[in-house]
Amino acid sequence: MSDQEPQKWERDLLSRIAMAGVNEQRRARRWRIFMWMLTLLYLTVLILVSSGAWQFSGKSNPIKGEHVAVVQVNGIIAPDSDASADMLVPAMRDAMENENAKALLLRINSPGGSPVQSELVYSEILRLRSEYPEKPVYAVIEDIGASGAYYIASAAENIYAIESSIVGSIGVTSGGSFGFVKALEKLGVERRIYTSGENKAFLDPFLPEKQQDIERYESMLNSVHQQFIKAVTDERGERLKDDGELFSGYVWTGEESLELGLIDGFGDMRGIAREMFETDEIVDYTRQADFLTRFAENLGASAANTLIEAANPAPEFR
């Protein structure tokens, strides 16, 4: 009996030690899960704040005092960007509908982008100017207002810039395509494509270029270019001084742009608000993409679109 009792005592001790080890592992695991969740929460809040997901448009927080409204045209003009028509048009409409907004300033810092998006915004500016003739609409170019961004700016009554701003680039480009024919030959890969239309494989980067395809595409680019030129000349009119290169795609400094009639003077957003509208009150009506859209872009969800655009280039005001 005396031999069995120590054995039982030893078994109980070993059992308690084992259970203590298990409990310690459980506590450590719970602590790791807690720290992981805390880190995830911190990163989520950080992304929300940096992405502007908690910012609201002027519509949701109406301004009662007199002010100058600002809508920013930043970055590449594209369907899914902050400089898309879906973002800019409602923001401009909010600003023009607010009776306390004395004027609308388009604060531009963009190299251009989609011809379609630029045209949609341009047309909406003209419509709003017609609907609210008493409310001035000015464009203010900061670092750069080129190509599609200048297309948009030309719809404003007046355009202002800084002496060192980059302005112009009235042209169209399509530089997103590459040819992989020789690379496939070296790899011993044969391209197989089946179409039901004679020109369905038009500009396929894995097939040799055809002269008729090149001419066809250049004709398309020229057509879009002529639309761009007409839009600018319709609104700028006699203010333009064409030196033979004005519509060639060149960019100009703000100082050169004034001489060419591309802009009407020098000034920044705050200076124009003070000097022309006698107020320091500036309200930003700019809208931004929702959090999920920005989060997907940050994770690289737009990579697929990049590959598609490489294979099927579209004209751009760049």
Secondary structure as GFF3:
##gff-version 3
##sequence-region A 1 318
A	DSSP	alpha_helix	4	51	.	.	.	ID=ss1
A	DSSP	beta_strand	67	74	.	.	.	ID=ss2
A	DSSP	alpha_helix	85	97	.	.	.	ID=ss3
A	DSSP	beta_strand	101	110	.	.	.	ID=ss4
A	DSSP	alpha_helix	115	131	.	.	.	ID=ss5
A	DSSP	beta_strand	137	146	.	.	.	ID=ss6
A	DSSP	alpha_helix	148	153	.	.	.	ID=ss7
A	DSSP	beta_strand	158	161	.	.	.	ID=ss8
A	DSSP	beta_strand	166	168	.	.	.	ID=ss9
A	DSSP	alpha_helix	181	187	.	.	.	ID=ss10
A	DSSP	alpha_helix	211	236	.	.	.	ID=ss11
A	DSSP	three_ten_helix	237	239	.	.	.	ID=ss12
A	DSSP	beta_strand	251	253	.	.	.	ID=ss13
A	DSSP	alpha_helix	254	260	.	.	.	ID=ss14
A	DSSP	beta_strand	265	266	.	.	.	ID=ss15
A	DSSP	alpha_helix	269	277	.	.	.	ID=ss16
A	DSSP	beta_strand	282	284	.	.	.	ID=ss17
A	DSSP	alpha_helix	291	298	.	.	.	ID=ss18
A	DSSP	alpha_helix	303	311	.	.	.	ID=ss19
###
